[in-house]
Amino acid sequence: MELIQQVPELSACLAADEAIDHEHPLVRDTVADLRSNTTDAYAYAAAAYAFVRDAIPHSADSGDMRVAWRAFDVLATRNGICHSKSHALAALLRAAGIPTALCCQGLGDENGDPGTCTG
């Protein structure tokens, strides 16, 4: 697998955008809560990961089929699919000053050629 970085500047890994809306007050409040129980960036990152993993169930597992995608919405509804939970974790990390990028995997056919989505 080859990783292709679309934006090489580190600042891109700290930026807020429509999905990773880490400037939202709920995101900031969640960061403050998580940070109050940690001593350094490593402990905070582990706590943020555990929070998203344990406190926000996957929609299919919870039976709640709403599809939140913005980090704020994921935290507010405590619900999300895999990429939504990734947005929430990235927002929690970026808001704490921890550079965070997302990596998406492209699927291909048996020859490695890009596949097509059928639904």
N, C-alpha and C positions, 0 to 999 in steps of 0.2 A: 504494500500500500504506500502510495506517495502522498505526503501532506503538502498541500499547496496553500500557502498563506496569501490571502487576498489583499490584506492591508498590512504592510510590514511595520508600521509605526506602533510602538508600544502604547501610545496614547489611545489607539483604537480599542485596546483591551481594557480601558478604563471609562470609555465613553458611554453615555446614556443614549438610548434610542427608543423607538416606539415599543419594542418588545422588552427590552432590558431597561425599564424605567426606574432606575435606582435612585432618582431624586424624589420619588413619590413619598409622602409622609409615612405611609404604612410600611414601605420598605425600610425607611430610615428608623422607624420605631422597632421593627423586627431586628435590625442590626444592633441597635442599642441594647435590646433585651439579650440577644445572644452574646454580645461583647461583654456584658456585665459579669458573665460567668466564665470568662476566659482570660488568660494571662498574656498571650502573644498571638501573632498572626496565624501560626500553625494550629494552635488550639481553636482559634476562631474559625478557621477554614473547616476543621473537622466538625465543629459544632454546627456550622451552617449546612454542611453536607448531611449530617445526621438529622437535622431539623427537616430539611426538604425530603429526605428519604422516609422519615418516620411520621411526620406530622401532616404530610400532603399525600394522600393516597392517589394512585393512578386511577383515572376515571373508570376504566374497565373493571378494576378490582373493587371499587366502591359502589359501582352501579349508578353513579352520578354521571350522566352522559353530557353534561355541559362541557364545553371545550374552551376553557380560559387559555389565553396565550400570552398576555402581558404579565410581567412579573407581579405587578400589583394585584391583578385579578386572581392570579394563582394563589397568592397569599391571602387574599380576601375570601375566596371561596373554599380554600383548603382542598383544592381539587385540580387535577391536570393530567394531561397525557405526557409522554416522555419529553417531547421538546418543550412543553410548557414548564415542566419541572426544571429543565435545564436553564430556561430563561430566569426562573426564580433564583436558582443557585448563582447564576452569573451576576444577577443584580445584587444579591446579598454580598457577594465577594467584591464586586467592583465598588459598591458603596463603602466598603471598609478599606478601600485603597489597594486591593489585591487584584493585579491585572488578570483578566479572565477572558479566554477566547472560547468560541464554540467550534466544534469539529463535527462536520456532517459526513456521513459515509454514503457514497454513491453506489448503488447496486448495479451489477452487470449480469449478463447472461454467462453461460458456460465458457465463452471465449473471452470474457472480460469486457465485452462491448456494452455500452450503456443500455440498460433495459428501458422499457416504457411502462408507465403506470397504467394499469387497466381499471383502476377504480378505487 
